[in-house]
Amino acid sequence: MEIKILKNGYKMKDAYERLVKRSKHFTIENMDLLFYPYLLIEYDIDFGRRLEKLNERVIVMADMFRGGYSFARSRGSFARMEVEEETVMPVKMDRRKAIKEGPRTVYGEIMRKKKVLRTPDIEYIDDEVVYKPFYIVECTNEEGETFHILFDAVTGDFSLLNA
Amino acid sequence: MTEYIVLGIYLVGMIGIGVYWSKHTKNSEEYLLGGRSIGSVLTALTLQTTSMSGYMFMGGPAQAYKEGYFTLWYAVGDGGGAIFNVGILGKRMRRLSYYLGCLSPIEYIEKRYPGSATRVIAGAIAIVFVYGYVLAQFLSAGKTMQALLHVPLAAAIIIGAGVIVFYTFAGGYLAVAWTDFVQGIIMVASMVTIFVLAWGQVGGLTGLNLALTELDPTLTGMWGKGNMYQGQWGVVAGAVGVYLIGYMGLPHVVIRHMAMESPKLAKQTVVIATVWNQLFIFVPYIIGLMGILMLPNIDDPEMVVLTMAYELLPGVLAAIVLVAIMSAIMSTADAQLMLMGTMLGRDIYQRYINKEADDKQLMKVSRFCILAAGVISVIIALLRPPGVFSLVVFSFSTLGSSFLPSYVGAVWYKRGNTAGCVASMICGCITSIVWEAAGLASVTGLHTFFIGIMVSIAAYLLGSAIGKPPTKEIQDLMDRAACKTKIPTGLATANYKDIAPETNGVLTYLKESSYMEKRGFAAV
């Protein structure tokens, strides 16, 4: 199947090198791609004319597998890619619900950041489903115990999966 | 006049820092992410200055002035609090909160101990007693303004609180880490300067001790002035424990474990914060002791540091001290008011009053609550102003008694469940309030925190024994947080919290699907 993905800054080799740089006391046994679904939603924030310097377009990333929202660092760049179906996680969340709930994240960020008296208008602009590539990495420690790492192929962040 | 000029220069400087940094960020994401590039020194100073401001300049020295060396029991606990807190909770809590995908300490309690009662009770206790802190900040601000502007206390409280509430609304976004950092440096520098100058005047520690002993030998004793706590080990245990282990029960403190960018940074931050604590925590108390000799007739002991600043420093420097205290108080109160407003809006208004409230309404309600909290605080402060020290210690004791067993049990006690958490919060909170209100501490010789925490722990264990055990999912997450597989250090310290929700999602998918088998992996 063909999907639209966020371009991965880390190829498999880069991910491997980044991990082994962190420690010499483990071995990487296997590594493969997995694609996580998001809905990128664009909103315009309008504070009115008196505070127009604060007006901006923001992007909320809705997690379409578990729910939950976050601000995107930037829109990012995309590519289309042919992938095997089992490597694509299913979309479990409702798109319309995500668009409706997205402004809550926007208000939350405004509340935290700008702390201005005026409550802005938030207008929905556009949305699209994109997939973010992750690597599942299987490792063994010096005692031969297996553990897994989830490696974000876009940012290079990683996290232990089952340890 | 000097004070006004210094105040003006200071405020312009703070605004300048805010404007500089706002111009050096390209968009909102970068603005927010800027915080993630903050180093450990900056983080440590920000954390410490926002949590200690008003109390350390007024409450602590005042208590030392009134009770003598006994007050150092609090400092001893406080000095080791950060290490204790991180040693017991740090790693596991960071991991568990990460796995649960929590951003706030109340959300963490709610997800670890699922149930509507958990959120309501935790939210209510947090709101009321964080409010105690806000009130203490307002009182500190009022007293500082009184010294600065030479106006009656009532007018000073109105001006001080008004400035804080205005700042929360209009200038809050200028209160970025760098302004806190500058404030932190000025706070430490001014406190240490006063300390060094006073040190010379009283003849050092030896001079201080000899003079205090001559004045009243019990001032240098461990049981307080007039041996008021003689043999009361329960009071001593409470005084040490309230800051030694009490931090583990404070929602706005444990959030630090959750909010750190990486455990590696967390470790450095804790080391720096602990060193900073050793430099800063004992000094205000000792200044309070020096005040007994240098300012024997002061009307309000909470003004010891401010009065000494005027007596020992040239006019401009004294004014800087006052302004620094004021701004540090402002940045603390600003954050607490914001926290309260959000909790009242989301957890009370949306949940019970208007379930259909949209975000715009919610934001307005939150802001109204901030204003209302400000006005009510001013009224309370004017009608019956409590001491900063007693208010902070009481709020601290109650929050600690209410939450400590639940936070510790969340990562260490697998049987710990919702019933235990709810019972512990209710019993700990009520015990603490009743003990304080009835003045039972002096009657029984047991400190409010000591008895509160004992009752709370007992309730937690009893409730957990009776109630339904946590779900298998939560127990599995606790196992993961305990991390029994030996993970190489470089990998174990690199859990990036940004991908916490995805980690849980991927784990669920891998367990549900045939991905691992088909792609040649061992099962997760």
Interface residues (C-beta under 8 A of the other chain):
Chain A: L19 K21 R22 S23 K24 H25 F26 N30 D32 L34 Y36 E56 V58 D63 F65 R66 G68 F71 A72 R73 S74 E86 T87 M89 P90 P103 R104 V106 Y107 E109 I110 M111 R112 K113 K114 K115 V116 L117 T119 K132 F134 I136 E138 C139 N141 E142 E143 E145 T146 F147 H148 I149 L150 D152 T155 D157 F158 S159 L160 L161 N162 A163
Chain B: N27 S28 E29 E30 Y31 L32 L33 Y98 G101 T168 F169 A170 G172 Y173 M338 T342 D359 K360 L362 M363 K364 S366 R367 R480 C483 K484 T485 K486 I487 P488 T489 G490 L491 A492 A494 N495 Y496 D498 I499 A500 P501 E502 T503 N504 G505 V506 L507 T508 Y509 L510 S513 S514 Y515 M516 K518 R519 G520 F521 A522 V524
